[in-house]
Amino acid sequence: MAAPAYTWEFAYDLWGDRVPKVITMEASASLETKVGTLLFMTSGQLDNCTDGTGTMIGLATEATSAAATAGDPIKVELIAPGMVIRGTADADASGLTGFASRIQDIDAYQRIHVGDVTGGFLSLYRVVPGTSGLTVDCVVTNFDLGQAV
């Protein structure tokens, strides 16, 4: 599967000065990533998050040059509870209230889907000022490493 069009980045930590740890894990068959692709675990391997994935483990820290073979090494930045990631919304998110939804979903392009609050793993923290409501800061609420408390 092709790498999603949109990417995310670690922005800051609400609970202190932690930064994501980078580890190497196994890729799933045909995985393609960009730096900042949202990843989740499936059968012990990393794959791209999509609409309805429901969980996340972290962000790809490297781009693949071709589709991966199952088991290929891929580096991932582990995102922990309270860490904020910054990405793109599929529409103006200015009308959303911070932390009102715990399960905001993404679309197939890895943009936060403003109108979908089912099957997701993000909670909108805030809309970045001066971005027409299209750049958002979110926290992860459903992790592959265990639920956020």
C-alpha positions, 0 to 999 in steps of 0.5 A: 500500500502506498504511503499516506499523503499526509504526515504527523510530527511530535509537537510537545509533551503535556506532562513534562519534557519527554520526547519519543523514543525511537526503536526498530520494529518489523514492517508488515508486507508491502508497508510504505511510509514517509517520515511522520506516517501514523503506524499501528501494530498488526500481528506483531508488525507495523502497518499504516493507520487508516480509517477505523484502525482504532489504535496507534503505536507511533510515527515512522522516522524513515521513509521507505524507498519501496514496498517493504517485505514482511519483517523488514526493519523500520524505525518508529518514534513511540508516542506515549500518553500526554504527548501531542502530535501535530497534523492536518484536518480534512476540514476546518476543525475550529468548531471542535472543542478540545478533548470533547471526543476521545475517539476522533478518527482519521481518513484514508490520507491520515488527516483527522476526520473532523466529522467522524468520532467513531473507531478512532484513536485521537483526541483533538487538543487544539487547533493551531492558530493562523491555519484556517482550522486545518492544522491540529494538535492531538493526543493519542487515546488508544495505544497498541502498548496499552490504553491511556489512563 
